[in-house]
Amino acid sequence: MGKRQPKKDAQSKRKDAIKKGRTKEGSPSTCIDCPALCCHDLAIIIHRPRVRSDIDDMKWHPQYDSVSVAIRHRRWYLVVGGKCIYLDDDNLCTIYDRRPERCRRHGAPDCERFGPWYDTLTATPGELDAYLAGAL
């Protein structure tokens, strides 16, 4: 008889299932081999600037290299670059079975694998000025 294979722990089994797209919750096939795009960059809804002082305040945000302003369907978002603290080195969620409801609901058409989720992304104060002037 051959050597007996050691039992896999629950975390290893879950990683295998997620990689194959066969979780008990039925991960959509679009998640297979995805580098957890939805777990990177935090998009926070913000108010559209309405007056000059709002615009000046808004232009302060994209002065930071990890901050952008995105617009989608006339809604404005502050986008902060980074990644979820619960991703492991393989970009798999370490709290998958107890992840927040917001994570559970995320999917098409908002999924980043289908392309940009925004209509416009401004990464510098100049790009924001150009968008507001109607040039973008």
Backbone as CSV, one residue per row, in Angstrom:
resi,resn,N_x,N_y,N_z,CA_x,CA_y,CA_z,C_x,C_y,C_z
1,MET,0.825,-1.174,0.000,0.000,0.000,0.000,0.874,1.244,0.000
2,GLY,0.378,2.286,-0.680,1.114,3.544,-0.768,0.972,4.358,0.492
3,LYS,1.716,5.429,0.496,1.656,6.351,1.627,0.299,7.014,1.707
4,ARG,-0.152,7.173,2.880,-1.432,7.837,3.087,-1.245,9.349,3.029
5,GLN,-2.122,10.041,2.276,-2.054,11.496,2.151,-2.586,12.141,3.428
6,PRO,-1.914,13.176,3.915,-2.432,13.851,5.113,-3.757,14.532,4.791
7,LYS,-4.621,14.602,5.792,-5.906,15.263,5.618,-5.682,16.758,5.430
8,LYS,-6.492,17.344,4.544,-6.421,18.789,4.346,-7.239,19.475,5.419
9,ASP,-6.724,20.606,5.883,-7.498,21.369,6.851,-8.623,22.100,6.122
10,ALA,-9.543,22.633,6.882,-10.722,23.293,6.303,-10.335,24.468,5.413
11,GLN,-9.307,25.227,5.818,-8.879,26.385,5.029,-8.355,25.935,3.667
12,SER,-7.581,24.873,3.618,-7.052,24.363,2.346,-8.173,23.862,1.446
13,LYS,-9.146,23.173,2.027,-10.285,22.691,1.250,-11.072,23.850,0.654
14,ARG,-11.281,24.910,1.470,-12.020,26.066,1.000,-11.273,26.741,-0.140
15,LYS,-9.950,26.888,-0.001,-9.144,27.495,-1.063,-9.276,26.698,-2.355
16,ASP,-9.201,25.384,-2.253,-9.349,24.539,-3.448,-10.719,24.729,-4.079
17,ALA,-11.759,24.763,-3.239,-13.121,24.919,-3.752,-13.310,26.269,-4.428
18,ILE,-12.771,27.310,-3.822,-12.912,28.641,-4.408,-12.163,28.694,-5.735
19,LYS,-10.969,28.159,-5.771,-10.190,28.171,-7.006,-10.927,27.456,-8.133
20,LYS,-11.652,26.421,-7.787,-12.386,25.666,-8.805,-13.787,26.220,-9.024
21,GLY,-14.185,27.212,-8.228,-15.503,27.815,-8.378,-16.624,26.929,-7.894
22,ARG,-16.335,26.055,-6.943,-17.361,25.120,-6.484,-17.590,25.265,-4.984
23,THR,-17.835,26.453,-4.542,-18.128,26.632,-3.126,-19.561,26.195,-2.863
24,LYS,-19.885,25.965,-1.626,-21.240,25.514,-1.305,-22.275,26.575,-1.663
25,GLU,-21.833,27.835,-1.771,-22.750,28.894,-2.149,-22.818,29.061,-3.663
26,GLY,-22.001,28.311,-4.365,-22.050,28.357,-5.822,-21.435,29.606,-6.411
27,SER,-20.151,29.832,-6.177,-19.481,30.995,-6.758,-19.707,31.040,-8.251
28,PRO,-20.004,32.212,-8.779,-20.175,32.310,-10.225,-18.869,31.985,-10.934
29,SER,-18.986,31.458,-12.140,-17.792,31.062,-12.883,-16.877,32.248,-13.144
30,THR,-17.403,33.468,-13.091,-16.558,34.636,-13.312,-15.537,34.815,-12.203
31,CYS,-15.737,34.192,-11.062,-14.792,34.319,-9.956,-13.605,33.363,-10.086
32,ILE,-13.718,32.366,-10.932,-12.639,31.400,-11.079,-11.401,32.117,-11.597
33,ASP,-10.299,31.924,-10.906,-9.002,32.511,-11.247,-8.991,34.041,-11.208
34,CYS,-9.960,34.657,-10.592,-9.973,36.113,-10.466,-8.990,36.511,-9.361
35,PRO,-8.198,37.539,-9.591,-7.263,37.991,-8.545,-7.922,38.885,-7.501
36,ALA,-9.174,38.625,-7.183,-9.927,39.362,-6.163,-9.987,40.847,-6.489
37,LEU,-10.350,41.154,-7.710,-10.430,42.555,-8.127,-11.386,43.351,-7.258
38,CYS,-12.464,42.716,-6.827,-13.466,43.414,-6.017,-12.974,43.682,-4.596
39,CYS,-11.872,43.075,-4.206,-11.340,43.249,-2.856,-10.191,44.258,-2.827
40,HIS,-10.030,44.962,-3.922,-9.017,46.013,-4.016,-9.734,47.335,-4.266
41,ASP,-9.219,48.375,-3.737,-9.735,49.724,-3.905,-11.119,49.884,-3.282
42,LEU,-11.210,50.827,-2.407,-12.443,51.125,-1.694,-13.121,52.310,-2.366
43,ALA,-14.361,52.128,-2.804,-15.135,53.203,-3.445,-16.193,53.687,-2.463
44,ILE,-16.119,54.967,-2.122,-17.024,55.569,-1.151,-17.870,56.618,-1.864
45,ILE,-19.177,56.524,-1.743,-20.059,57.501,-2.381,-19.841,58.870,-1.724
46,ILE,-19.693,59.887,-2.570,-19.524,61.261,-2.100,-20.508,62.157,-2.853
47,HIS,-20.669,63.357,-2.377,-21.553,64.320,-3.043,-20.852,64.946,-4.240
48,ARG,-21.603,65.164,-5.293,-21.087,65.862,-6.468,-20.798,67.304,-6.069
49,PRO,-19.643,67.832,-6.498,-19.354,69.226,-6.154,-20.338,70.164,-6.860
50,ARG,-20.870,71.117,-6.125,-21.882,72.016,-6.684,-21.403,73.465,-6.782
51,VAL,-20.514,73.860,-5.905,-20.006,75.240,-5.916,-18.477,75.212,-5.935
52,ARG,-17.882,76.352,-6.205,-16.424,76.450,-6.357,-15.685,75.871,-5.151
53,SER,-16.157,76.152,-3.939,-15.465,75.636,-2.749,-15.531,74.098,-2.694
54,ASP,-16.642,73.506,-3.163,-16.741,72.043,-3.242,-15.695,71.492,-4.217
55,ILE,-15.555,72.175,-5.344,-14.589,71.733,-6.362,-13.169,71.827,-5.818
56,ASP,-12.860,72.922,-5.144,-11.530,73.082,-4.561,-11.252,71.992,-3.539
57,ASP,-12.239,71.680,-2.710,-12.077,70.597,-1.732,-11.906,69.254,-2.432
58,MET,-12.698,69.022,-3.482,-12.644,67.760,-4.222,-11.269,67.569,-4.877
59,LYS,-10.682,68.647,-5.376,-9.377,68.558,-6.050,-8.258,68.203,-5.081
60,TRP,-8.493,68.351,-3.812,-7.491,67.995,-2.817,-7.296,66.477,-2.761
61,HIS,-8.356,65.696,-2.952,-8.283,64.236,-2.827,-7.326,63.580,-3.814
62,PRO,-7.444,63.841,-5.122,-6.547,63.132,-6.053,-5.100,63.625,-6.050
63,GLN,-4.740,64.468,-5.100,-3.338,64.841,-4.958,-2.544,63.694,-4.329
64,TYR,-3.240,62.725,-3.787,-2.594,61.559,-3.185,-2.562,60.438,-4.214
65,ASP,-1.438,59.729,-4.289,-1.256,58.730,-5.350,-2.180,57.525,-5.240
66,SER,-2.820,57.325,-4.114,-3.722,56.179,-3.972,-5.192,56.590,-3.959
67,VAL,-5.483,57.852,-4.307,-6.855,58.352,-4.260,-7.265,58.903,-5.623
68,SER,-8.446,58.510,-6.078,-9.018,59.007,-7.332,-10.470,59.388,-7.079
69,VAL,-11.043,60.068,-8.050,-12.469,60.377,-8.009,-13.093,59.703,-9.227
70,ALA,-14.126,58.904,-9.002,-14.804,58.194,-10.091,-16.246,58.676,-10.185
71,ILE,-16.761,58.649,-11.403,-18.156,59.010,-11.639,-18.802,57.863,-12.395
72,ARG,-19.960,57.433,-11.916,-20.723,56.377,-12.580,-22.202,56.715,-12.482
73,HIS,-22.834,56.775,-13.620,-24.270,57.098,-13.653,-24.584,58.344,-12.828
74,ARG,-23.769,59.352,-12.976,-23.899,60.638,-12.287,-23.716,60.552,-10.776
75,ARG,-23.272,59.414,-10.277,-22.924,59.286,-8.866,-21.410,59.433,-8.749
76,TRP,-20.973,60.093,-7.713,-19.560,60.366,-7.492,-19.022,59.468,-6.384
77,TYR,-17.770,59.036,-6.553,-17.125,58.137,-5.595,-15.709,58.602,-5.335
78,LEU,-15.285,58.480,-4.115,-13.891,58.637,-3.761,-13.313,57.232,-3.763
79,VAL,-12.286,56.997,-4.562,-11.695,55.667,-4.693,-10.335,55.680,-4.006
80,VAL,-10.187,54.853,-2.993,-8.945,54.772,-2.234,-8.277,53.449,-2.573
81,GLY,-7.063,53.527,-3.092,-6.329,52.325,-3.486,-5.894,51.509,-2.281
82,GLY,-5.883,50.223,-2.452,-5.463,49.323,-1.389,-6.060,47.956,-1.603
83,LYS,-6.014,47.125,-0.576,-6.651,45.817,-0.659,-7.205,45.442,0.700
84,CYS,-8.170,44.585,0.686,-8.815,44.119,1.907,-7.803,43.409,2.803
85,ILE,-7.882,43.650,4.084,-6.938,43.028,5.017,-7.174,41.521,5.158
86,TYR,-8.307,41.031,4.664,-8.612,39.613,4.795,-8.173,38.781,3.595
87,LEU,-7.489,39.385,2.625,-6.953,38.613,1.497,-5.635,37.982,1.911
88,ASP,-5.448,36.728,1.507,-4.171,36.090,1.788,-3.224,36.315,0.606
89,ASP,-2.061,35.684,0.630,-1.064,35.880,-0.421,-1.528,35.380,-1.787
90,ASP,-2.541,34.505,-1.804,-3.096,33.983,-3.061,-4.341,34.763,-3.494
91,ASN,-4.598,35.899,-2.858,-5.786,36.722,-3.125,-7.085,35.981,-2.851
92,LEU,-7.079,35.138,-1.846,-8.282,34.436,-1.419,-8.712,34.999,-0.072
93,CYS,-10.014,35.075,0.124,-10.577,35.642,1.336,-10.404,34.675,2.504
94,THR,-9.815,35.170,3.577,-9.600,34.322,4.749,-10.834,34.254,5.651
95,ILE,-11.852,35.073,5.360,-13.104,35.031,6.137,-14.279,34.731,5.204
96,TYR,-14.040,33.983,4.156,-15.031,33.758,3.111,-16.373,33.278,3.653
97,ASP,-16.356,32.345,4.581,-17.609,31.796,5.111,-18.380,32.791,5.964
98,ARG,-17.719,33.830,6.445,-18.394,34.835,7.270,-18.155,36.250,6.742
99,ARG,-17.911,36.365,5.451,-17.668,37.675,4.832,-18.919,38.542,4.927
100,PRO,-18.743,39.856,4.873,-19.887,40.767,5.001,-20.900,40.593,3.867
101,GLU,-22.123,40.981,4.144,-23.206,40.881,3.158,-22.863,41.646,1.884
102,ARG,-22.219,42.787,2.030,-21.830,43.581,0.855,-20.942,42.760,-0.091
103,CYS,-20.043,42.000,0.467,-19.176,41.136,-0.348,-19.991,40.021,-0.999
104,ARG,-20.933,39.467,-0.294,-21.769,38.382,-0.822,-22.621,38.854,-2.004
105,ARG,-23.072,40.103,-1.958,-23.941,40.636,-3.017,-23.187,41.071,-4.261
106,HIS,-21.887,41.295,-4.132,-21.126,41.836,-5.257,-21.121,40.864,-6.433
107,GLY,-21.379,41.369,-7.612,-21.381,40.530,-8.809,-21.683,41.365,-10.032
108,ALA,-21.967,40.692,-11.114,-22.269,41.382,-12.368,-23.491,42.264,-12.165
109,PRO,-23.588,43.400,-12.802,-22.650,43.993,-13.754,-21.588,44.854,-13.102
110,ASP,-21.563,44.911,-11.763,-20.585,45.750,-11.084,-19.219,45.108,-10.938
111,CYS,-19.108,43.855,-11.273,-17.853,43.130,-11.122,-16.785,43.716,-12.037
112,GLU,-15.629,43.950,-11.478,-14.523,44.551,-12.195,-14.004,43.673,-13.336
113,ARG,-14.327,42.393,-13.320,-13.885,41.509,-14.409,-14.595,41.815,-15.716
114,PHE,-15.708,42.515,-15.655,-16.445,42.870,-16.859,-15.964,44.188,-17.445
115,GLY,-14.965,44.785,-16.829,-14.440,46.063,-17.286,-14.603,47.105,-16.200
116,PRO,-14.244,48.327,-16.512,-14.338,49.381,-15.491,-15.766,49.534,-14.980
117,TRP,-15.908,49.703,-13.703,-17.228,49.880,-13.094,-17.667,51.339,-13.142
118,TYR,-16.767,52.213,-13.553,-17.050,53.646,-13.578,-17.143,54.142,-15.016
119,ASP,-17.778,55.297,-15.192,-17.827,55.949,-16.504,-16.601,56.829,-16.702
120,THR,-16.164,57.490,-15.637,-15.014,58.383,-15.674,-14.199,58.196,-14.413
121,LEU,-12.878,58.188,-14.558,-11.982,58.123,-13.411,-10.995,59.268,-13.536
122,THR,-10.927,60.105,-12.516,-9.984,61.215,-12.522,-8.952,60.958,-11.439
123,ALA,-7.689,60.875,-11.833,-6.629,60.525,-10.899,-5.775,61.723,-10.490
124,THR,-6.027,62.890,-11.096,-5.263,64.090,-10.755,-6.218,65.282,-10.673
125,PRO,-5.808,66.333,-9.989,-6.647,67.537,-9.963,-6.903,68.078,-11.375
126,GLY,-5.912,68.003,-12.268,-6.091,68.467,-13.642,-7.142,67.675,-14.398
127,GLU,-7.164,66.358,-14.212,-8.179,65.520,-14.854,-9.573,65.860,-14.319
128,LEU,-9.655,66.147,-13.026,-10.944,66.525,-12.451,-11.415,67.864,-13.027
129,ASP,-10.492,68.824,-13.161,-10.820,70.103,-13.788,-11.321,69.897,-15.226
130,ALA,-10.606,69.036,-15.971,-10.989,68.787,-17.362,-12.376,68.153,-17.437
131,TYR,-12.670,67.221,-16.538,-13.989,66.603,-16.530,-15.065,67.655,-16.238
132,LEU,-14.825,68.458,-15.240,-15.810,69.482,-14.861,-15.995,70.528,-15.954
133,ALA,-14.959,70.739,-16.756,-15.055,71.700,-17.865,-15.684,71.074,-19.101
134,GLY,-15.989,69.779,-19.011,-16.619,69.082,-20.133,-15.639,68.558,-21.156
135,ALA,-14.358,68.513,-20.806,-13.352,68.050,-21.762,-13.169,66.539,-21.730
136,LEU,-13.614,65.876,-20.696,-13.462,64.407,-20.644,-14.777,63.724,-20.946
